[in-house]
C-alpha cells in the first residue's frame, strides 16, 4: 500500500501561555505543500521501518521511536489487529526542519495500515489517533489549508483560493522543537512587561484569512507571522542572513517555518519562485520550490 502525505508551512503562528499538560496554547494557519513523504506498507510478522530519500535521513530512528512505527502500533492496538507491517519511508521533507515531516510519516502510516489491514476506521477515529501522536499529525491527515487551535490539533477549515508558490531553504543542522519553545519562554520572561501573551488566548489574525480567501500572495506576505521566529533566530543567528537574501532575490516575504530551521519564502507566482530558488542556489543555499495547498494523506494508485 502506497500513501503520500504532505509537509506543511505555518502561515501564521501565535504562541500563547503554557497549558497544564506542558504544551503551549496555539493559534495557527497551516498550509500543506507539495514537498511530500511517501510510505509503502507491506504485511510482516512484526513492526519495522526503513528510510531513504534525497534529504539527510541519518537522524531518523529505525526502531519504535519512529513516529510512523508508533502510528502503526497504535492503530493495531486500537483495532485488535494481530499482525505487523514493514514501512518503507521515502522522505522529501527536511528532517527536524519545522515542516512536519515526521507528522506526515505518522499520518501516512495510519492511512496505509488502515487500508492494508482493512480496519475501516472513520475519518474521526483516525483524527483521534493522529492527535495522540502529535499536534501536527491531524493536519497532515487533512491537508489543504486550515486553522489550528488548542495544541494546533483542533482544526477548522480555512477557505483558500488559487495557488501559493513557495521556496524553502533547508539547513544541514536541525533545531529541536522543545529547545525553540524553551528559548521563546526565556525570551518572554526577560521581556514579560512588553510581550506577555494575551490573557484572551491566541487567535489567527483576520488579515491572514482574508488574504487566503482572496488568493492574494502579496496580502498574505504582509500578514505572515511566526512567534517562534525570534527564538529560532536566537539559537541560529545565521538564518537571519538567509531571510535577507531571499527577500533581496525577489520573494514577497520570508519566515521561519514552524520551529525552524527551514525558511519559507512566499513568492508572487511560479516563475518568481523559480527565480528566487535559482538565485538562492547560486548563493550556495539548498533551495526547494513547492506550492500549496495540496491534499492530506491519501492512497496513491497506479
PyMOL commands that set and color helices and strands:
alter all, ss='L'
color gray80, all
select helices_A, chain A and resi 67-79+101-116+123-133+137-142+177-190+192-195+206-214+217-223+229-235+238-248+270-282
alter helices_A, ss='H'
color red, helices_A
select strands_A, chain A and resi 2-18+24-44+47-53+84-91+145-150+154-157+164-170+225-226+253-256+263-267+286-292+298-299
alter strands_A, ss='S'
color yellow, strands_A
deselect
rebuild
show_as cartoon
